Amino acid sequence: MGLYLITGIAGFIGSSLARALLSRGEQVRGVDNFATGNPENLREILGRIDFREADILDIDAMREACIGVDYVLHQAAIPSVPKSVLDPLGSNRVNIDGTVNVLVAARDAKVKRVVFAASSSAYGDTPTLPKHEAMRPDPISPYAVAKLASEHYMVSFYLCYGLETVCLRYFNIFGPRQDPSSPYSGVLAKFMTQMLRGEQPAIYGDGEQSRDFTYIDNAVEANLLACKAPAEKVAGQVFNTATGRRVTLNETFKLLQGLTSYHGQPKYGPERGGDIKHSLADISKIEAGLGYKPVVDFEEGLRRTVEWYREAVVGLQASAANEE
């Protein structure tokens, strides 16, 4: 049994990691300042974890949180390209300075390994597909720059201090508990809740942009494998975390029509600044290094997520009706 520290534990991915670890009998400690995390994501597991309301920009709090920890799963961030375009200073502080704080605290506490939630946005909008880790990064948004800089910090802490680090470049993770209400949320969370309510979803651009949409269970599996994989295969390395398949937003919308029984059409609007056109991962490196294989495909992930949101939407509507 190990002790895992999850930063950003109240977030969509952080809370999913916590549940998976608890189901395996591991000990979980978590930090979150609720800037983007949702306390509701922790409600049913709060009594089973060591939770600390803290900010990763507070170095003393991070030092305290890392005491006795075996593995750090660093998920805390301001995870938004559009928000970083509007507020590059805020994005930089949390996504770079916060990461350095986590690394310093983990190094001083002699943590075994830090696994970092990196981002496929580091590749930018280069036309080469699929994206592979040997490609030259070409970030086009402040968020992408910050995530890439944090990758370099991860590698440098391994080379300079011997702190084992692994970077997982997430490709459009989706699933239950992703917040659809934020203007910066994932497109699938918004699509699903809007269509379940009979509301018209918006597509920015022509809808032919494509993504390697990756169900949350695949990201969780990659994190758990990254903690235990042999150091000679993974330490100081960067790995794509995805499915190796891309789907356009128009194709996704049609699949969701069948799952949600929504009969309308999307509203098309102008493209958003900082967004990339196409994203597809080469996952051969993570397969070889971590023994990773996607455990849930796109269609099944959509189905599971729609069912979760269906219950959530019905529950919210019932609660609103009772209040009236």
N, C-alpha and C positions, 0 to 999 in steps of 0.2 A: 504493500500500500504506500502510495506517495502523496505528498502534499503539493497541490497545484494552485498557483496564484493566477487568477484570470483578471486582467485589467479590462474595464468596460464590461463587467459581468452582467449588468442590467440591459445590455444591448441585445439585439437579435442574435448575433453569432455567439457572444459571450454567454448568454443564458442557455443557449443550445449546448455549448461545450460543458457547462456546469451540469446539466441534466445527464449528459452522456457519461461524464466522469463519476457522478454519484451512482449511476446504474451499474458501474463496474466496481463499486466499492472503494473508490478513491476519496481522499480528503480534499475539500475545495475551500479555498479562501478567495474572496473577491473584493475588488475596489471599483467604485463608480461614484461620480459626482452628480449624476442624473442630468447632465447638460444635454445629452441625447438619449441616454438610457431610460428605460421605463420601469419603475418599481413593480408594476404588475407582472413583469416577466419573471420576478423572483418570488412572487407571493407564496406559491405552494412549496418552494424549496428553501425558504429563508431560514427555517429552523434547523436545516441540515448543513448549512455552510457557515463559515466564519466571514461575515460580511462587514466591510468597513467603508463608510461613506467618506471618500477622499478623492483628491484631485491628483493626477499624475504629475502636475506641475509643482506639487508639494514634495520636495525631495525627502524631507524628514518622514512624511507619511509613507512614502515608497520604501524607504529604508526599513521602517517598522514592519511594513507588509511583507517584505522579502525574508524576514527572519525565519529560518527553519524550512524554507520552501525548497522543493526539489526541482520543479519546472514552472516557468512563467509562460503563460499564453497571453501575449500582448495584443489585445484587440482594441483597446481604447483609442479613439480618434474622433475627429470631426469628419465623418465619411461622406463628403459631398464635393463633387467638382463644381457645381454652380455656386455653392456657398463659398468655396475658396476663391472663386473669381470675384465675388462681392467683398470678401474679407480676407485677403491674403495674409495679413498680419496675424489674425486669430488662428487661421489654419496652420501657419508656421509655428506658432507658439505651442499649440497642442500636439501637432503631428510630428514635429522635430524635437523641440525642447523637452516635451513630455517623454518621448522615446529615449532620449539621452538620460533622463532621470531614472527611467526604468532600468536601463542598462547599468548605470553606475550602482544603483541599489542592488541589482542582481549580482554584479561582480563582487561587491563588498560582502554580500551575504553568502558567497560561494555557492550560488544556485548551479545546478547541474547543466541546465540548458534553457535558453530563451527561444520561443517560437513566435515569430512576428507575422502579423496580418499585413502583408505587403499587397500591392495592387497592380493589376494588369494595365492600369492607366499609364504606368511607366513606359510602356512601349509607344505610346502616342498613336498617331494616325498613319504610320507607315503602311504602304500598300501590301507589303509581304505578309502572306498567310500560309500556314499558321505561324503564330508568334512563338519563338523558341528563346531559351534563356541566353544563348550566345549572341543574340541580336544586340545591336547598339541601342540603348534606351533613347527615346526621343519625346519626353513628356511635354505636354502642351498646356497644362493647367497648373496653378499653384498647388493644388491637392496632389497631383501626380509628381511634381517636383519634390514635395515634402515626403511622400512615400518612398521615392527613390533615394533621397538623402538618408532616410532612416535605414534603408537596406544597407547603404554604405557604412553607416554607423554600426549596424549589426556585424558586418564582416570585419570591420576594424577592431571591434571589441574581441572577436575571436583571435585575430592575428596579433593584437597587442597584449591582450590579457589572458588569453586561453579560455575565455568564456564561450562555451559552445552555443552557437546561434544558428537558427534555421529560418529562412524567409519563405513564406508561402504567398505567391502572387495570385490572389483571388480573382477569378473571372465571374463577375455578376452573380453573386450568391443570392439565392431567394429561398423562401420557405415560410412556415408559420412564425408568427410573432414579429415579422418585419413591419415596421410602423408605416401605414399607408397615409397617415394624416399630414406628415411633414411635406413641405414643398420640395424637399430634397430626397424623398424616399425612392426606393427602387421602383422601376416602372411596373414590374409585375404585381407588386403589392397594391399599387394604385389601380391598375387595370381590374384586378379581381374584385376589390371592394366596390369600385364604381359600377362594374357590370352586374354584380350581385344586387346592387341597389336600383338597378335600372337606369343608372346615370351614364351619360356619354363620355367615354374616355378620350383623352387627348394624346395624339402622337405628334412629336416634334420632328419635322422633316417629312419625307415621303413614305416612311415606314419600311423602307428597304434596307435600313441599317440593320446589321446583324450582330448577335451577341452569343458568346459561349455561356449560356445560362446554366448555372451550376446549383443543384439542390443542396440545401444546408447539410444534409447527412454526409455528403461527399467532403465538404470542408471540415466537418467535425472529424471524420475518419483521417483526413490528411494531417490534422493537428496531432491526433493521438499517435499516429505512426511516426510523426516527426520527433516526438518526445523520446521514443525508444529505439529508433533506427541507429545502426552503428555510426559512431562519430566519424570514422574514416570515410563514410559515404555521404554524410549530410552536413557536418559542422562547417560553418562559414559559407554555406551554399544557398542558392535561390532556386525555388521550384515553382513552376506553373501549377495551379490548383484549379482544375476545370474538368470538362468531360471530353474535350477534343471534337466537339460538334457545334456548329453555329446554326442559329435560327433567326429569321428576320422578325421584326416587330409585327409586320402584317401577317405572317404565318402564325405567330403566337396569338394574335388577336383572334384569328379564325378558330384555333384550338380552344381558346377560352370561351368563345361563343357557344361551342358544344357543351362545355363543362358548366357554364353559368346560365344557359338558356337565354342569353341576351341577344336580341334580334336587331338592334340598331347598328349603326356604323360609327367608326371613330371620327373625331374632329381633328383635322390635320392643321398644324401650325408651323411657324418658322423654326428652323434648327436652333439649338441652344449653343451658346459659346462654350468652347472647351470640350464638347462632346466629340467622340471619335465615331467614324463611320462603321467600321467592321472590327470584330474581335473574335479570334479563334486561337485556341491554345494547342501547341504541341505538348503532349503529356508524357512523352517517352522518358524524360529525365526523372520525373517523380515516380513513374512506374518502376524504373530500374533502381533508384536510390532508396525509395521508401517502401516498395512493394505495393504501391497504391493502385487501386482500380476504382472507377466510379461505382458506387453501390446502389445508386438510384438514378435512372435515366430521366430525361427532361419531361416526357409525357407523364410518367408516374409521379414525378415531383410536382408537376402542375396539378394533377388530380388531388394529391394529398394536401397541397396548400389551399386549393379552392375549398376543399371540405372543411379545413380549419377556419378559413375566413367566413365560410357560410355560417358556421356555428357562432362565430364572433359577431357577425352582422345581425343575425337573428337575435342574439342575446342583447345587443345594444338597442335594437328596435323594441324588444320587449321591455327593457328597462325604461326607455323613454316613454313608452305607452303607460307604464305603471306610474311614472312621475306625473303624467298629465291627469 
